[in-house]
Amino acid sequence: MDIRRIWLDRDGVGKQQWSDFLMKADLIPDDQLDFTIGIYDQEKLIGTGSLFQNILKCIAIDSSYQNENLLSRIVQALRERLQEIGYHHYFLYTKPKTSKLFRSLGFTEITATTELVFMEQGFPDFEDYLTELKKHRTKTKDNAAIVMNANPFTKGHLYLVTEAAKTAETVYLFVLSEERSLFNAKTRFNLVKEGVSHLSNVVVLPTREYMVSSATFPSYFLKDQAKASIAQVQAVLDATLFKEKIASILSITTRFVGEEPFSEVTKIYNQAMKKTFGSQPNLVILPRKQIGEEVVSATKVRALMEQGNYTAIKPLVPPKTFEEIIKQKNK
């Protein structure tokens, strides 16, 4: 039995064999992968595993080879690859029934729902993130949270934060740390911090990897690939992690989100959070800010940037954001 790389983008036959193997194992083949390996018994595929950035995905073993310690071999090969490219901290999404196997390989559970278990290995880990949050904890007890990508930070975002700051003792404002946006994480974080600096009860924090985004969402083992289904499962995992592990640390009693008139997926995400939270924390959905007839959104700002319509952008964003947009234009 040998381990080989499967070049999914080059090897049509190998990709089909891999895809059929995953579907037989009740997993959905995922296109969002950087690296895939297979274990073969001569030419028969008997195990596989993949990576996307620092996330282990699409791991499956042929049931007739379950006692051959193949899972350990696959995970070790993926770990070695991660270390080669500089990752020493990685994540795994698995089904509840298989989480025990990964625990025996050194993975730690972060949170779990009826459908997913979110696990990690390496450092800095979730406990380190919670320690970081505790350093920013205030003595107030009636606190709110907002989670935003702010790509870029607009007057719509500012409106949401301002409204939350009127009612909560402290607002913990989490900015997504993921590097999959037009504006990088450091720039987005700084623009948010600058944009809310006049609000004395707002604390700006990074999400690190612990507030789930669509980029890292493990859609591969959902039978129904409809976006609504994906969004709902992701939201439940995200809401569970937030409710059980983060809200309690920071005495968060309310989470504010913007109303979503355009994206069905975000609307479902909001609804799933409300259901998962129950009465605590309370989910408050605020109408989007409008300037004239126009709803202010980062999507609109990015579209105007593509058109080069900077005159139309200026009233939609705070001054520092506009400065950054002009800086990007001149690069």
Secondary structure, 3 states (H helix, E strand, C coil): CEEEECCCCCCHHHHHHHHHHHHHCCCCCCCCCCEEEEEEECCEEEEEEEEECCEEEEEEECHHHHHHCHHHHHHHHHHHHHHHCCCCEEEEEECHHHHHHHHCCCCEEEEECCCCEEEEEECCCHHHHHHHHHHCCCCCCCEEEEEECCCCCCHHHHHHHHHHHHHCCEEEEEECCCCCCCCCHHHHHHHHHHHCCCCCCEEEEECCCCCCCHHHCCHHHCCCCCHHHHHHHHHHHHHHHHHHHHCCCCCEEEEEEECCCCCHHHHHHHHHHHHHHCCCCEEEEECCCEECCEECCHHHHHHHHHHCCHHHHHHHCCHHHHHHHHHHHCC
